[in-house]
């Protein structure tokens, strides 16, 4: 029983670290606002506003861009952008969850 409790605690802590990521801080660190605007509210038609969009959709599309599954002129630029290229799936999810919560 003691081993089970320890194993359960380890799983909880390892899962919790992904949940503890600060999407707002990551959005700033990864320089997302340079194109998508402060809080995901783009002023330029070239770059879509991301604020208030579905988190699962944002994360999935960003991961497709990162992997090369989604192609296009602007997505090509995003794919090589260090902010996207060097982001983990957990960071992408945290940013997407932050943007989804912005009104």
Backbone bond lengths (Angstrom), bond angles and torsions (degrees), N, CA, C in turn:
res aa  C-N    CA-C-N  psi(-1)  N-CA   C-N-CA  omega(-1)  CA-C   N-CA-C  phi
1 X - - - 1.450 - - 1.527 110.61 -
2 X 1.330 116.08 -39.26 1.459 120.39 -179.17 1.530 109.99 -62.34
3 X 1.318 117.57 -41.09 1.468 121.42 178.72 1.525 111.02 -63.37
4 X 1.330 115.68 -39.05 1.461 119.99 179.23 1.531 110.65 -62.16
5 X 1.313 116.71 -43.72 1.466 121.19 -179.64 1.526 110.19 -64.42
6 X 1.313 117.35 -42.01 1.466 121.28 178.44 1.526 110.22 -64.10
7 X 1.317 116.60 -44.73 1.465 120.34 179.12 1.524 111.02 -62.26
8 X 1.307 116.30 -42.16 1.466 120.79 178.76 1.530 110.88 -63.10
9 X 1.311 116.98 -40.84 1.466 121.03 178.74 1.525 110.88 -64.42
10 X 1.323 117.00 -41.03 1.466 120.51 178.58 1.520 111.55 -62.96
11 X 1.302 116.88 -42.08 1.465 120.61 177.99 1.523 109.92 -63.79
12 X 1.304 117.12 -43.30 1.467 121.06 -179.24 1.519 111.16 -62.41
13 X 1.330 117.14 -42.87 1.460 119.89 -179.98 1.516 112.01 -70.10
14 X 1.318 118.20 -38.00 1.466 119.80 -179.81 1.520 110.76 -69.54
15 X 1.301 118.47 -35.09 1.461 122.07 177.16 1.519 110.16 -73.62
16 X 1.300 117.28 -37.60 1.455 121.93 -178.39 1.508 113.41 -63.67
17 X 1.328 118.62 -28.95 1.456 120.25 -179.17 1.518 111.20 -64.08
18 X 1.325 117.78 -35.83 1.464 120.42 177.53 1.520 109.98 -69.06
19 X 1.319 116.59 -36.92 1.454 120.63 -179.76 1.521 111.68 -71.70
20 X 1.328 117.12 -22.44 1.452 121.31 -176.72 1.528 112.65 -82.82
21 X 1.323 118.57 -6.65 1.452 120.35 179.78 1.523 109.91 -63.20
22 X 1.320 116.10 139.22 1.459 122.40 -178.62 1.525 109.43 -95.20
23 X 1.331 115.92 100.79 1.458 121.43 -177.31 1.512 113.38 -59.46
24 X 1.324 116.58 -38.28 1.469 120.32 179.76 1.526 110.32 -64.56
25 X 1.320 116.67 -45.27 1.464 120.46 178.77 1.527 110.65 -64.29
26 X 1.319 116.83 -42.29 1.465 120.74 178.86 1.524 111.36 -63.51
27 X 1.322 117.46 -38.15 1.464 122.08 178.15 1.530 109.44 -57.53
28 X 1.324 116.10 -40.09 1.463 120.70 176.99 1.515 112.74 -72.61
29 X 1.327 116.83 -46.59 1.466 121.68 -178.41 1.522 112.36 -61.61
30 X 1.314 116.51 -37.96 1.470 121.46 -176.62 1.529 111.66 -83.73
31 X 1.324 116.67 0.01 1.475 123.06 177.12 1.528 113.33 63.95
32 X 1.316 117.36 29.64 1.470 121.67 -179.93 1.529 111.47 -61.80
33 X 1.343 115.87 -34.74 1.465 120.74 -176.06 1.522 112.76 -66.04
34 X 1.319 117.66 -20.04 1.464 119.81 179.63 1.529 110.79 -56.62
35 X 1.305 117.39 -35.31 1.468 121.31 179.72 1.525 112.15 -108.75
36 X 1.316 116.89 -40.56 1.463 120.95 -172.72 1.522 113.70 -93.64
37 X 1.332 116.88 1.24 1.454 121.53 174.89 1.514 113.95 80.65
38 X 1.347 114.56 162.98 1.462 119.14 177.75 1.530 109.97 -58.89
39 X 1.288 115.75 135.34 1.469 122.63 -179.87 1.523 112.97 56.29
40 X 1.328 117.20 25.08 1.462 120.73 176.81 1.510 114.45 76.16
41 X 1.330 116.68 16.38 1.466 121.57 -179.14 1.524 108.73 -106.05
42 X 1.311 116.29 90.96 1.458 122.67 -175.80 1.523 111.37 -74.49
43 X 1.337 114.97 137.96 1.463 120.30 175.91 1.527 110.66 -94.56
44 X 1.326 116.77 -13.08 1.468 121.72 -177.60 1.524 110.25 -102.12
45 X 1.314 116.63 134.97 1.468 120.90 179.75 1.529 111.79 -66.24
46 X 1.323 116.51 -23.99 1.466 121.18 -179.51 1.522 111.82 -62.70
47 X 1.323 115.76 -34.47 1.462 121.23 -176.45 1.526 109.72 -112.83
48 X 1.320 117.54 126.23 1.469 119.31 -177.25 1.527 112.79 -70.21
49 X 1.304 115.36 145.88 1.461 120.62 170.54 1.526 107.37 -73.09
50 X 1.307 115.99 139.46 1.462 120.98 -176.98 1.526 112.23 -111.51
51 X 1.316 116.79 -14.75 1.466 121.43 -176.98 1.522 111.19 -60.49
52 X 1.322 114.73 133.96 1.454 121.00 175.47 1.520 115.74 78.66
53 X 1.324 117.22 0.05 1.474 119.99 178.45 1.528 109.01 -78.47
54 X 1.312 115.76 161.10 1.460 122.16 179.69 1.532 110.90 -61.53
55 X 1.322 116.77 128.15 1.463 121.92 -176.94 1.526 112.26 -60.16
56 X 1.318 117.08 -43.15 1.470 120.27 -179.21 1.527 110.42 -63.54
57 X 1.329 116.85 -40.35 1.465 121.55 178.08 1.527 110.45 -63.48
58 X 1.334 117.38 -48.82 1.465 121.08 -179.39 1.527 111.56 -59.74
59 X 1.325 116.17 -45.65 1.465 120.12 -179.39 1.523 110.71 -64.27
60 X 1.320 116.91 -44.85 1.468 120.72 -178.66 1.523 111.27 -63.03
61 X 1.328 117.41 -44.25 1.466 120.54 -178.97 1.523 111.46 -67.30
62 X 1.328 117.30 -39.49 1.464 120.54 178.18 1.523 110.58 -64.56
63 X 1.318 117.11 -40.66 1.468 120.65 178.09 1.524 110.71 -65.96
64 X 1.339 117.85 -35.51 1.469 121.15 176.64 1.523 110.57 -65.74
65 X 1.318 116.62 -40.19 1.464 120.60 177.99 1.523 109.41 -64.67
66 X 1.317 116.73 -46.15 1.466 121.48 -179.47 1.526 111.61 -59.38
67 X 1.319 117.36 -40.93 1.470 121.35 -177.20 1.525 112.95 -80.03
68 X 1.345 116.82 -15.89 1.458 120.27 -176.97 1.514 113.14 92.75
69 X 1.324 116.91 -0.29 1.468 121.31 179.57 1.528 111.18 -65.75
70 X 1.318 116.66 -34.13 1.467 121.33 176.88 1.521 107.24 -104.98
71 X 1.317 116.23 122.73 1.460 120.44 -175.24 1.519 111.14 -118.38
72 X 1.308 115.13 163.76 1.456 122.87 178.91 1.512 108.62 153.42
73 X 1.315 116.72 168.98 1.462 120.37 -176.62 1.527 111.92 -58.95
74 X 1.305 116.97 -51.84 1.464 120.14 -177.99 1.525 111.82 -72.90
75 X 1.317 116.77 -36.06 1.464 118.55 179.39 1.521 110.34 -68.88
76 X 1.326 117.11 -29.74 1.464 120.28 175.43 1.516 110.95 -63.16
77 X 1.324 116.30 -40.83 1.461 120.74 177.50 1.524 110.62 -65.96
78 X 1.330 116.79 -39.19 1.463 119.78 178.51 1.522 111.70 -66.61
79 X 1.326 116.21 -36.62 1.469 120.18 -177.20 1.522 111.48 -61.29
80 X 1.336 117.03 -37.77 1.466 119.44 -178.61 1.525 112.49 -89.65
81 X 1.324 117.19 -8.38 1.457 121.80 177.88 1.526 108.74 -64.04
82 X 1.340 118.01 126.79 1.467 119.59 -179.04 1.527 113.57 -56.53
83 X 1.328 117.25 -31.02 1.465 120.08 179.23 1.513 112.73 -61.61
84 X 1.325 116.84 -34.62 1.470 121.52 178.08 1.520 109.73 -89.01
85 X 1.309 115.46 -49.18 1.467 121.66 -174.53 1.528 112.34 -57.60
86 X 1.321 116.79 -38.17 1.463 120.58 -175.44 1.524 113.79 -98.29
87 X 1.320 117.67 8.70 1.464 120.92 179.51 1.521 110.85 -85.86
88 X 1.310 115.27 140.64 1.465 120.09 174.58 1.528 108.48 -82.35
89 X 1.310 116.30 164.60 1.464 120.47 176.05 1.527 110.77 -59.49
90 X 1.320 116.51 -36.63 1.462 120.61 -179.91 1.524 110.88 -66.65
91 X 1.336 116.99 -39.80 1.465 120.30 177.92 1.527 110.95 -66.26
92 X 1.324 116.13 -42.26 1.470 120.63 178.00 1.524 110.05 -60.07
93 X 1.315 116.74 -43.87 1.465 121.09 179.01 1.524 111.06 -63.47
94 X 1.331 117.44 -42.30 1.470 120.91 179.62 1.527 111.10 -63.13
95 X 1.326 116.99 -42.16 1.468 120.90 178.04 1.524 109.83 -64.52
96 X 1.322 116.64 -43.95 1.469 121.00 179.83 1.526 111.18 -61.28
97 X 1.315 116.99 -40.73 1.466 120.59 179.06 1.524 110.90 -66.64
98 X 1.329 116.70 -38.58 1.468 120.21 176.00 1.528 110.20 -61.68
99 X 1.331 116.70 -49.53 1.466 120.85 -177.71 1.526 111.90 -62.73
100 X 1.307 116.68 -37.78 1.467 120.50 179.57 1.528 111.41 -63.24
101 X 1.318 116.54 -30.11 1.464 121.15 -178.41 1.531 113.07 -82.82
102 X 1.329 117.52 -14.53 1.468 121.10 -179.78 1.523 109.08 -74.17
103 X 1.295 116.07 131.62 1.478 121.02 179.81 1.502 110.76 -103.71
